[in-house]
């Protein structure tokens, strides 16, 4: 595997990733140990393996626990030999070194595979040494209940706050040029502050939006037909979108994907997040077309500049195209966006805007059409739809 591919595996990191959630669990358990110096004990991500717990004094740094997380569900994941490189290859130093798996390893004690690194399996509960990606949240909640009591609302707020704080830290650090510069860590005292914060978690919309986007991205990679180098290009692109855009710009990006919604619905993050459109158009094309778009940092859209194709999450049928055109033009006008000779990649519709809604161009407030509106229509009036399959064929042949 190329160094470039390994480097861009960091694009798969977020507070919502399995590695991130495992790190939160490890830190919560460390927080409950006796005689821990919480101000000088840290949980660290992406530096010393996937997750590490270390203590720091004026004289030294001690790595108390070092963890590799392998989310393998593929054939052979139940066999110890699948993890041969972890057990016998390069592994950062630490007083205790752990392997985390999402499935049970059936032959851990009987396999001929050596374990020269003396790696232990992480015990999630009595004699349970694996944890699936859909199960990790329950383990985190159990630890939070031990800390703050069995209050569902407080536990939900705490897990969201911890996840969001980690996700924000990862996004900020990923804006640095190389992984060697990343400094993703929290002291245990910081984590305690997050956990016991009394105020309600107020970032639910962006939390859910980022969580859904990230999870769809990871799922779509599993179904991708692209080669590893081609996936590297997509990872780099998603890295720009997910890690480099602020929450405000990320929400604008999501809204620009779905301008077919009414202006009223577009003002609500909950309404504008189009999960089906992300699956059926956005990620479907990204993960199965060997041409990668660019992020237009001005418009906050993904564009195939060769043909001026912009990715959307529009999945409306052609029968609804008249209303879709009206909504798009109203939204573009209100957001002061100008797209000239642009083709919007969607699931079903082909054809120019004017074809589907000529009345909008001819009769909309004629007496109020000022110079700015005429300029707007001269640009955006030339916009067209192009369906996903036609766009894919054209881009492959470009």
N, C-alpha and C positions, 0 to 999 in steps of 0.2 A: 504494500500500500504506500502511495507516495506521501512525502512529508506534507505536501500541500493539502492532501485529503485529510491527513491526521490533524493538521492545524485547523482546518475548517470544521472539524467535528465540534469545535467550540460554538459554532452557530446553533447547535442543538441544545445549548445550555440556556436555562431560564430558571426562575424561581419555581416554575411549574413542572420542570423536568423531574424524572424519577431520581436522578442523582441529587438534585436540589432538595427534594422532599426527604430523601434518605439522610442527607446532611442535617436537616432540621431535627429529625428523630434522634440522631446520634447526639446532637447538642442538648436536646431536652433531657436525655438520660444522663449526660455528663453533669448537667445543672443540678441533678438530684443527688449526686454523690456527696459523701461527707467530706468536710474540710477542703472544699474546692475554693481556691482564690479566684473568684469570679471576675475580678477586674483584670487579672493577668492570665486568664485561660481563654483561649480563642477557638472558634470553629472556622476553618479555612476551606475554600473551594477552589478547584481548578489549578492548584499550585503544587502541592505535595500529594500527588495522586488526585482522585476525585474529591475526597473529603479528608480533612485531618483535624485532630484536636491537638493543640500545642499550648504549653505554658511558657511564659516569657519573664525573665528577670533581667537585671542589669548585666548579668554575667553570661547567661546562656538562653537558648531556645531548646526546649525538650518536646519532641514529638511523641505524645503519649499514645495516640492511636492513629493509624493511617489506613484509609479505606479505598478499595477499588469497587466500583459498582458496574455490574455487567447485566444489562437488561436483555438477555438472549432468550428468545422463545423458539428459535429455529431448531432444526433437527440436531440432535446430539447435545442439546442444552442440559439434559438430565445426567450427562456423563462427565466425570471428573476430567477426562482427557480434553474436553472442550476448553478448559481453563488452564491448559498446560503452560501457556506463556505467562500467565499471572503467577502461577505457582513456582515457576522456575526461571522466568526471565527478569527483566528490569523491574524493580519495585522499590520505591523510595523507603528510606530508613524510618523506623519507628519502634517504640518499645513493644507495641502490639500492632500486628498487621492483619487486615481483615479483607475477605472477599464477600461481596453481597451478590446474590443471584435472585432472579424472579421466579425460578422453578426449583424444585427439589433436586439435589444431586444424589442419585440413587446408590452410587458405588463409591462414595467418599472413603469408606474404610476398607474397601476390597479391591479397588482399582490398582493396577500396576503403575499408574501415573505418579511420578515422584512429586514431592512438595519440598524442594530444597530451600524455598524462602520461608518455610514454617508459617504459612498463611493459615489463619483461622477463619472459619465461617462465622458470620455475625448471627447471633441468636436473637430472634425477634420475640419469641416467647419460649416457654419450656420445650426443648427438643424440636423447635421449629427454626430452621436455618435458611428460609427463603421467604420472599415477600413479593407478590405480584404488583404490577404498576397500579392496579385498581384497589389494592389493599393498604397501601402505605399510609393513606390519610387516616384510616381507622386506628393505626398504631400511634400516629401523632396525637390524635384526639385522646387516646387512653392516657398518654403521658401528660397532656394538658389538664385532664381531669384530676390527676394526682397533684398537680400544682395549684390549680385555681378552683377546684371543686366541680361538681357535676351540674354546671349551669350551661345549657346548650347554647344560649345566646353569647355568653362570654367565650366559650370554647370556639365557636364559629368565628367571632371577631378576632380572637387570638391567632387562629390558624391563617386567616386571611391577611392579618397584619404581618405576621412572620414571613409568609410567602411573598407578599408584595414588597417588603423591605429587602428581601433577598433578590427578588427579580429586579428591583430598581438598582441595587448595587451591581448586579451582573451587567445590566444594560449600560451603566455608567463606565464600568471598567472595560467593557468590550469596545468602547470608543478609542481605546489606546491601540497603538499600532501592532504590538505583538503580545502574545500570551505571557511572555516573561515579565511584562510590566503590570499584569493584572494583580490586584490586591483586594481580593474578595474575602473579607473576614469580618466577624463580629466577636466581641468579647461576650462572655456568658452574662456579665452584668447588663450589657446592652439588650440581650435577648430577654432577660428578666423584666427589664423596663417595658419592652414591647408586649410581653405576655400580660403584665398586670396593668397596662394602660386602661383607664376606666372609660375613656371616651369611645363612642361607637365608631366602628370603621366606616368612613364616609366615602370610600373610593370603590364602592361595589361595582359601578358601571365599567370603569376602566379595568378593574380586576377581572371581571367576567369576560370582557372583550379580549384582553390579552390572553387569558387562559384558554378560551375557545380557539382563538387564532393559532396559538402555539400548538395545541393538541391536534388541530386539523393538519397543521404543517407536518408534525411527526407521523401521523397516520398516513398522510399522502405519500411520504417518502417510502413507506413500506410497500406501496403498490406501484412505485415508479418503474417505468421502462427504461430510464436513462442509465448510462454508464456512470461509474464512480466519478470520473473527471467532470462529466456533465452535471452531476449532482453537486459537486463542489461549487460550480458556478451559481446554481440555485441557492445553495447555502450562503454564499457570499451576498447574494441579493437579499435574502430574508434577514441576514445579519444587519444589513443597512436599514431595513424596514423595522425590524423588531427591536434591535438593540440601540440604534442610533436616533430614531425618532422619539421626541418627547411624547409624553402622554397626550398633550394637546394635538400635536401633529399626527400622532398615530390615529387618533379618533377622526381627524380630517381625512386621512388616508382611507380609513374604513368607509366613511361617508361617500367619498369620491368613487368608490367601487360600486356604490348602490344608489346612484342619482335617480334611478327610476322610481324610487319611493316618493310619495307626496312630500312637499316641504314641511308639513306638520309632523309626519312620521320621521323625517330626516333629523329633526331636532331632538329626537329621543334615541340615545345610544342603544337601548334595549330593542327598539323597533328596527333600527338600521342594520344591526348585525345579521347578515344574511348567510347563515350556516350552509344552507343548501346550495346557494350560489358560489360560495367559496369552494365547496366540494366539486360541484359539477362544471364549473367554468374556470375559476381562478387557479386552484391547485391542480385540477385535471390537466390544464394546458401546461402549467409550469413544470410538472413532473413527468410529462410525456412528450414534450416538444424539445428537440435538441438545439433550439435557438432560444437564448435567454434574453429577456427584456432588460431595460434599464429603469432605474428609479428617476423620474423627473422630479428633482428636488424643489422646483417652483410650484408645480401643480399637485405634487404628492400623488402621482399615479405611476403605474408601471407601463412603459411604452416600448413597443418594437419600432424603433425610429426608422428602420429601412422602409417600412410601409405605412408608418404613422398609425399603427394599431395600438389601442389602449385596452388593457385588461379591465373587465368589470366583473360583477357578480350577478348580472342581470339574467334572469331565467324566465322572464315573461314570455307568453306565446305571442305569435304575430297578431292574433285577434285583439290583443290588448295594446298594440303598438301605438295607437293614436294617443292614448292616455300616457303611455311611457314617454313619448316624445315631449308632450306638454310638461310632464314633471321634470324631465331632464333639463329642458330649456329654462324653466322657471328656477330650478336649483342653480344652474350655471349662471344665470343673470344675478340672482341674489348673492352668489359667492364671487361675482366679478371674475369669472373664469372665461378665457377665450381659447377655443380649440378650432383651428382652421384645418379643413379637409381631413378630419379625423374619422377613423373607423373604430367603433366600439365593439370589442369582442364580447359576445353574449352567447347564450345557449341556442336560441332558436331563430332569431330574426335576421333577415338580410334586406338591405335597401336603405335609401336616403330618407332622412327625417321628413323632407318635404312631401315625399310620396305618401307617408302615413298620416300626416296632419297638415295638409295645405292650408286649412282655415287659420291655424295658428300664425302662419306667416302673413296672411292677407288681411285679417280683420282684428287683430288684437290691439285694441285701444289706438286706432289709427291717429286720432286727434292728439294723442299724447306721445307719439313716437318721436322722441328727441334724438339728437345726433348720437348720443352715447348708445341708445338702444339700436339705432340703425347699424352702428359699428359692431355691436354685439351680434346682431343677426347676420351681418356680412361674414363674420367668422363662423359662428356656431351653426348657422343655417346650412352650411356645407357638410355638416356631420352626417355620418351614415352608420348603420348597423352592419356587422358581419358576424355570422354564426361561428361557433367554435370550430366545427369541422372544416369549414371553408378557410378560415383563418389559418388553421394548422397546415392545410395543404399548401396555401400560398406562401407561408413563411418557410416551409421545408424546401420549396422550390426556388426561393429567392436567391 
